[in-house]
Amino acid sequence: MSKIDTQIRHITQPTDNIFADLGLEDAGNLKKEADALANAKLALTKVVADWVQENHFKQEEAAEILGISRPRLSDAINAKISKFTLDALVTMVSKTGHSITISITN
């Protein structure tokens, strides 16, 4: 049986912009858009988490009101934003009774 080569030969140190690391054109704008999306998702998960805490809901109760599973609610409360689309979080927040305003700028 042949031996699998697992030796690390070179490590490229990342920068703070993965899009630039990948050599993509317009890396600055791509990072700006990704950061804005992440910040919006974080803000929405915070609203959900605060709503659960302020109303002293058990996660099972809150999940039922939001129409999602308890593990899904737990992911939102723990701000696991990669597991959610923006529209899924907006839907959750709207079910908490909060209103959402979207602003588009250049």
N, C-alpha and C positions, 0 to 999 in steps of 0.2 A: 504494500500500500504506500502511495507517495505521500510525502509530508506537505501540508498546506503552508505556503509562505505567508506569514502574518507580520513580517518585519515592517516597521514604519520607516520609510526612507526620507520623507520630507513633510514638513508641516508648514502650511502657509498661514501666517497670522491674519486673522480677520480684522477688518476695519469696522466702524460702527454702521456701515451701509452695505448690507448684503447684496444689493443691486449693483453697486459699484464693484464689489468683489467678483460678481459674475460677469462683469464687463458689459452690462446692459446700457444702452443709450438712455439718456434722460434719467439716470440713476437718482439724482437729487429729488426730482419730482415724484418718482416712484416711492422713495422713502418717505417723503412728506405725506403722500396719500396713505401709505400703509400705517404711518404713525397716527394720522387723523382717524382712520378706521379703528385702530386699536384703542385710542382714547375714547371714542364714541361708545365702543363696546364696554369698556371699563366703567364709564359713567352709567350706562344702562344696568349693568350687573349690580352696581352699588345701589341704585334705586330699588331693585328687587330685594337685595339683602336687607336694606334699611326697612322696607315695607314689612318683611317677615318679622324682623326684630321689633319694630314699633307696635305691631299688632299682636305680638306674643303668640304667633302661630307656630305650631309644630310643622316640620317640613312636609309631612304627609298632608296636613290640612291646606297649607299654602299651595302645594303642588296640584291638589284637586281643584282649587279655585282657578289656578292658572291653566289648567288643562294639560299638564305635563306630568311626567313621572317624578317620583321623589329623587332618584339619582340625578335626573336632569336639573332639577331645582338645586340640588347640592352643587352641581358643577357651576351653575350661575352664581350662587352665593359665594363660592370660592374663586370667582372671577377666572374660570378656565375659558377665556374668550375664544380660543382656537376651536372650541367645540360648537360655537354658535355663529349663525349668520346675523347680520345686523337686523334683518326683518324679523327673525325669530325673537330677538331681544326686544324689539319695538312692540311686537305683539304681546309679549309677557308684561312689559311695563304698562301698556294700555289696559290690561286686565287688572292692574293694581289700582286703577282709578286716576292715575297720573295722566296729564296731557303732555304731548310731545310736540315741540316746535322744531322744524328743520329750517336751517338757514344755508343758503348757497351763495358763496362769494367767489370772486376771481382771485 
